[in-house]
Amino acid sequence: MAIENKFPNDKATVEWLKTQEETTMYAYSYSWRLFLKFTELAGDQILESRKADKEYMWEKKTLEFKTWLINRRLSGYSAVSATTAVRSFFSFYRLDLKFRRTEKSKLIEATRKTEDYKFSLEDLKKMSDVADLEEKYIVTAGKSFGLRAGDFLRLTRGDLEPYLDRPVPIGIGDYVTAKEHVKACPFIDSDALPIIKLLIEKMGRENRTGRILTFKDNVQLSRILRRLTEKAGINTGNKVVRFHCLRKFLIDRISRFMSESKWKQIIGKQIHESAYVSSEDLREDYLRAMAETCFTKLVGETDVQSIVKKQVLIELAKNMGISEDQITTMFMKKKTASRQIKGLQSLIAQKRRQTQTRHNGGQVDCDFEQIEETQLLSYLQAGWQIVARLQSGGVIVKR
């Protein structure tokens, strides 16, 4: 929904929100609606009242707003974030709120009522095994980059595609963060590389450019992670699963292999200008850390091809009507990638035989073949469509 529709006849609010980054705009709009509900005024009315305010009424209102939110059972951090949105509104119109030191301390004070769940490498492996392609990207690239949710959502095909033929870990260059406006230096690790290749290949088939993920807000990232933990049978107790847990996972591990300024440079936190080092220096340390951050231990080209082939077969199996439960059950019995690939090929062959039997050996509605590149033209002329290209040079087609 457009911002104008969310705040009809409220020019002051719309004008302010439209100047924000997309993810910030959605977060601020939610907080601002709460503030409007609290004050029972519109943005235009608040602006006019502030212009005439000589008694610091809106400073008091903002402090009262924070207390009101906490009484409504919002967390301290959520309440602080909401007051940040309020202060942004007044700052945009050069009517900054002015707090005493003690008032400012109260305003930014926050105590979390919950604690984040700490992912283990085994947890992430289980989650990746039960995830679809897009969900695998969220898990593997999320812990590979260590970016905040908003920055992660801004990643585009053009940010990653030019570097995918390089050996891992692959630096994607400087990436300016939205919150602190500093340069992050993320790396693609051995878990993320084959998934990113498949996802970008899929985008190519769909003639899609721009952002890799098209979610409207970063809340969806945390929802997907929570769903995957449940699906993978991971007991998180009373701890909270959110996308930020992947950032913490990476920090906890790479900080053992490099200085504080280096890991902060990788994930995009403010450091002194003199502390910046080259991406090659960062790469050497990140490579050593991958022993603890990656469940794909072998990172040679053969292993990458095996991972890609496995993922293509999973997508092919799902397209043929094989359920995720069947695939997951088979994976639990066959632990190695090579055995899982053979298991997938067996499921696909069995499904094809069943389909052919139901149709009395006649033409089926949808059939799949793995062919060589040299055979592709004749298949296309016969009406087949490309499903995926394998790293080995083979092609999956369907009709």
Secondary structure, 3 states (H helix, E strand, C coil): CCHHHHCCCCHHHHHHHCCCCHHHHHHHHHHHHHHHHHHCCCHHHHHHHHHCCCCCHHHHHHHHHHHHHHHCCCCHHHHHHHHHHHHHHHHHCCCCCCCCHHHHHHHHCCCCCCCECCCCHHHHHHHHHCCCHHHHHHHHHHHHHCCCHHHHHHCEHHHHHHHCCCCCCEECCCEECCCCCCEECCEECCCHHHHHHHHHHHHHHCCCCCECCCCCCCHHHHHHHHHHHHHCCCCCCCCECCCHHHHHHHHHHHCCCCCHHHHHHHHCCCCCHHHCCCHHHHHHHHHHHHHHHCCCCCCCHHHHHHHHHHHHHHHHHHHCCCCHHHHHHHHHHCCCHHHHHHHHHHHHHHHHHHHHHHCCCCCCCCCEEEECHHHHHHHHHCCCEEEEECCCCCEEEEC
